[in-house]
Amino acid sequence: MKKTAAERKAEQRKRQKATGETKFELMVNSQELEMLRQNCALRRPGREPYDMNEYIQLLIIKDNRELTNKFKQLSNECCGKCGESLPVDKCCLSGDSACWLTKGWHDLKLDNINVTCHKMTDS
């Protein structure tokens, strides 16, 4: 007996759940969507562009690797105020100029860009 679309979809969801896949919805404006499409193609010259989902997944993996390396570098250093190994999560001395939490956390944040005012330039 032929399965209905709903039955096939239910089986697909069951397989995805079993493998730990999660659906994630992302809201982007038209400018960001155009940047995403453009970058999917630019990252694979002469080949089929990345699928947008694949591109986002690869960015997550790339960022995780970079962050893991940054944590390894920081673990060799200590806070200038309390002497704890970096990175520190909380410190009663936070706010003091010698405390890593005051300014050092900037080493971990994503690049500070003003997305609301960011304009794409024509290539």
Secondary structure, DSSP 8 states (H G I E B T S, - for coil): ----HHHHHHHHHHHHHHHT---------HHHHHHHHHHHHHTSTTS----HHHHHHHHHHHHHHHHHHHHHHHTT-B-TTT--BSS-S--TTTTSTTSHHHHGGGGTS-----TTT------
